[in-house]
Amino acid sequence: AAQLNGMNKSGSTATIKHFCGNNQETKRHEVDSVISERALREIYLKGFEIAVKEGHARSVMTTYGPVNGIWTAGNYDLVTTILRNEWHFDGIVMTDWWAKGNVEGQPGSETVHAPMVAAQNDLYMVCKDATDLSQDDVYEALRDGRITRGELVRNTKNILNFILKSPAILHQLGKISQEELDEMKAAEDDVDAATLMYFTA
């Protein structure tokens, strides 16, 4: 919370991770953290709760592995019931890179994203090609009613709200002073903003 509050004063923020039960490196992509609700709330979630409530965290990354059989990236109880509803977190939730998702009782898979959408894990890190609708089950789940258009819109709203509260939007709108612009130095490997392409619906 202290680190987040310090960063917030400078207009920056941090992503708190890994939410939650990521307590070992060995097989951390697969190991199932079997934890009672009491232990979760009193030990494993407590630091995150403090970071959200007192540090005003705006970005959370879920873990690679499951907690009690459900991969955290699509764990509705963790991401929506506790993080968003109980703690009133209104920021963005993202997966770890190439994370897995699952339906309870099924094995985890990098192509199972529909439970992530339903759980309000807003952003899957990272897609090879955003135009390839066959790389995961989101389009299929939308067609057969496992997720709704409203859930996708809600996740998009979470992402846009995050962007609108970031210093990046001030830069995009030309609301950063010339003095600050003069102090910004691009690294050699930075993307040239003039080459960016914008897509509208």
C-alpha positions as CSV (number, residue, x, y, z in Angstrom):
1,A,0.0,0.0,0.0
2,A,2.8,2.4,0.9
3,Q,4.6,1.7,-2.4
4,L,1.4,2.2,-4.4
5,N,0.6,5.4,-2.6
6,G,4.0,6.8,-3.3
7,M,3.7,5.9,-7.0
8,N,0.2,7.4,-7.2
9,K,1.6,10.7,-6.1
10,S,3.8,10.8,-9.2
11,G,0.9,9.9,-11.5
12,S,2.2,6.4,-11.9
13,T,0.9,3.0,-10.7
14,A,1.9,-0.6,-10.4
15,T,0.4,-4.0,-11.2
16,I,0.0,-6.0,-8.0
17,K,0.6,-9.7,-8.6
18,H,0.1,-12.6,-8.5
19,F,-3.5,-12.9,-7.4
20,C,-3.4,-15.3,-5.6
21,G,-1.9,-18.4,-4.0
22,N,1.4,-18.1,-6.0
23,N,3.7,-19.2,-3.2
24,Q,6.2,-21.3,-5.1
25,E,8.2,-21.2,-8.3
26,T,8.5,-24.9,-8.9
27,K,5.7,-25.9,-11.3
28,R,3.9,-22.6,-10.6
29,H,2.1,-22.9,-14.0
30,E,0.3,-26.0,-12.9
31,V,0.4,-26.5,-9.1
32,D,-3.1,-26.4,-7.5
33,S,-3.0,-24.3,-4.4
34,V,-5.6,-26.0,-2.2
35,I,-6.4,-23.5,0.5
36,S,-9.3,-23.1,2.9
37,E,-11.5,-20.0,2.6
38,R,-10.3,-18.8,6.1
39,A,-6.7,-19.2,5.2
40,L,-7.3,-17.5,1.9
41,R,-8.9,-14.5,3.5
42,E,-6.6,-14.2,6.5
43,I,-3.3,-15.0,4.9
44,Y,-3.1,-15.2,1.1
45,L,-5.6,-12.5,0.2
46,K,-4.9,-10.0,3.0
47,G,-1.9,-8.3,1.3
48,F,-4.0,-7.8,-1.8
49,E,-6.9,-6.4,0.2
50,I,-4.6,-3.9,1.8
51,A,-3.1,-2.9,-1.5
52,V,-6.6,-2.4,-3.0
53,K,-8.3,-0.6,-0.1
54,E,-5.4,1.5,1.3
55,G,-3.0,1.6,-1.7
56,H,-5.8,2.2,-4.3
57,A,-4.3,-0.4,-6.7
58,R,-5.6,0.0,-10.2
59,S,-4.1,-3.0,-11.9
60,V,-4.0,-6.7,-10.8
61,M,-2.4,-9.7,-12.5
62,T,-3.8,-13.2,-11.7
63,T,-1.5,-16.2,-11.2
64,Y,-0.6,-18.9,-13.7
65,G,-1.9,-21.8,-11.6
66,P,-5.3,-22.8,-10.1
67,V,-6.6,-22.2,-6.6
68,N,-8.8,-25.1,-5.4
69,G,-9.0,-26.5,-8.9
70,I,-10.0,-23.3,-10.8
71,W,-7.3,-21.4,-12.7
72,T,-7.2,-17.9,-11.1
73,A,-7.5,-16.1,-14.5
74,G,-11.1,-17.4,-14.7
75,N,-12.0,-17.7,-11.1
76,Y,-15.2,-15.7,-10.6
77,D,-15.2,-16.0,-6.8
78,L,-11.7,-14.5,-6.6
79,V,-11.9,-11.8,-9.3
80,T,-15.5,-10.7,-9.2
81,T,-17.0,-11.7,-5.9
82,I,-14.0,-10.8,-3.7
83,L,-11.8,-8.4,-5.6
84,R,-14.4,-6.3,-7.4
85,N,-17.6,-6.7,-5.3
86,E,-16.3,-7.0,-1.7
87,W,-13.2,-4.8,-2.0
88,H,-14.7,-2.4,-4.6
89,F,-11.8,-2.7,-7.0
90,D,-12.6,-0.8,-10.2
91,G,-9.3,-1.1,-12.1
92,I,-8.1,-3.6,-14.7
93,V,-7.4,-7.3,-14.2
94,M,-5.0,-9.1,-16.5
95,T,-3.7,-12.6,-16.8
96,D,0.0,-13.6,-16.6
97,W,1.5,-14.2,-20.0
98,W,0.0,-17.2,-21.8
99,A,-2.0,-18.1,-18.7
100,K,-4.4,-21.0,-18.7
101,G,-8.1,-21.1,-17.9
102,N,-10.6,-23.8,-17.2
103,V,-14.1,-24.8,-16.4
104,E,-14.3,-26.3,-12.9
105,G,-13.4,-30.0,-13.1
106,Q,-11.6,-29.6,-16.4
107,P,-7.9,-29.3,-17.0
108,G,-6.4,-25.9,-17.7
109,S,-5.7,-24.8,-21.3
110,E,-4.2,-21.7,-22.9
111,T,-7.2,-21.6,-25.3
112,V,-9.9,-21.5,-22.6
113,H,-10.7,-17.8,-22.2
114,A,-14.5,-17.7,-21.8
115,P,-14.3,-18.2,-18.0
116,M,-11.9,-15.3,-17.9
117,V,-14.4,-13.0,-19.6
118,A,-17.1,-14.1,-17.2
119,A,-14.9,-13.6,-14.2
120,Q,-13.9,-10.0,-15.3
121,N,-10.3,-10.8,-16.1
122,D,-10.3,-8.1,-18.7
123,L,-7.1,-8.6,-20.6
124,Y,-5.5,-11.8,-21.8
125,M,-1.7,-11.5,-22.0
126,V,-0.7,-12.0,-24.7
127,C,-2.3,-12.8,-28.1
128,K,-0.3,-13.7,-31.2
129,D,-2.9,-12.3,-33.6
130,A,-6.0,-10.4,-32.3
131,T,-7.8,-11.1,-35.6
132,D,-7.6,-14.8,-35.2
133,L,-10.9,-15.8,-33.5
134,S,-10.0,-19.5,-33.5
135,Q,-7.1,-19.2,-31.1
136,D,-9.4,-19.3,-28.0
137,D,-13.0,-20.2,-27.2
138,V,-14.4,-16.6,-26.7
139,Y,-16.2,-16.4,-30.1
140,E,-17.6,-19.9,-29.8
141,A,-18.7,-19.2,-26.2
142,L,-20.4,-16.0,-27.3
143,R,-22.3,-17.8,-30.0
144,D,-23.5,-20.6,-27.8
145,G,-24.4,-18.3,-24.8
146,R,-21.7,-19.3,-22.3
147,I,-20.7,-15.6,-22.2
148,T,-22.7,-12.5,-23.3
149,R,-21.9,-9.5,-25.3
150,G,-22.7,-7.5,-22.1
151,E,-19.8,-9.3,-20.3
152,L,-17.4,-8.4,-23.1
153,V,-18.6,-4.8,-23.1
154,R,-18.2,-4.7,-19.3
155,N,-14.6,-5.9,-19.6
156,T,-13.9,-3.3,-22.3
157,K,-15.4,-0.6,-20.0
158,N,-12.9,-1.7,-17.3
159,I,-10.0,-1.4,-19.7
160,L,-11.2,2.0,-21.0
161,N,-11.8,3.4,-17.5
162,F,-8.2,2.3,-16.6
163,I,-6.8,4.2,-19.7
164,L,-8.9,7.3,-19.0
165,K,-7.4,7.5,-15.5
166,S,-3.8,7.1,-16.7
167,P,-1.3,9.8,-17.7
168,A,-1.2,8.2,-21.1
169,I,-4.6,9.8,-22.0
170,L,-3.3,13.2,-21.0
171,H,-0.4,12.7,-23.5
172,Q,-2.8,11.5,-26.2
173,L,-5.0,14.6,-25.7
174,G,-2.1,17.0,-25.7
175,K,-2.6,18.0,-22.1
176,I,1.0,17.6,-21.0
177,S,3.1,20.7,-20.6
178,Q,5.9,21.4,-23.0
179,E,8.3,21.3,-20.0
180,E,7.3,17.7,-19.3
181,L,7.4,16.8,-23.0
182,D,10.9,18.2,-23.2
183,E,12.0,15.9,-20.3
184,M,10.6,12.8,-22.0
185,K,13.3,10.9,-23.8
186,A,12.5,8.0,-26.1
187,A,14.7,4.9,-25.9
188,E,16.2,3.6,-29.1
189,D,13.8,0.6,-29.2
190,D,10.7,2.6,-28.4
191,V,7.8,2.5,-30.9
192,D,7.5,5.5,-33.1
193,A,4.1,7.0,-32.3
194,A,3.8,8.3,-35.9
195,T,3.7,4.7,-37.1
196,L,0.8,3.6,-34.9
197,M,-2.4,2.5,-36.6
198,Y,-5.8,3.3,-35.1
199,F,-8.9,1.1,-35.6
200,T,-12.5,2.2,-35.0
201,A,-15.6,0.1,-34.8
